[in-house]
Amino acid sequence: MTVYVAVRVAIVLICWVFLAMATFIDMYYGRKAAKAAGEGLRSRKYRRTFNKIGDYIRVMVFALMFDFLAGLFTWYVAPFATVVYTISAVLIEFISVREKLQKIKVNAAEVPDIIRQIVQAASAKDAEKIVELITNKHSDNGTD
């Protein structure tokens, strides 16, 4: 009986750790995507991440309560609600990370196009216009 309970507790703890790891990985790549896009790092985005963690915790507590109550029945052998919710939340975070990696790639791909435009400029005046456009875009993003 003690091993049975220990295994359930271990499964629940592993689920909680995986969910926290997925959220922080998403935050890390969100920061990288913001830097690649030239956006400033805002505390609002960090607050949103911690609010998301709070939402996940609230739902995980409900899953844990369900698992505890269902565990009173002999046929309920593992914390299925916690595992299912963890899998779905980790998949959501995975999709979010994948989208952020796309943003990073798109922003990195813009740089060679800009360099090509400068090199292919027909005159010095065209090159100056392109450099001015880059400077204005850089200023509009709030990065100086």
Beta strands, then each sheet from edge to edge (+ up, - down):
end
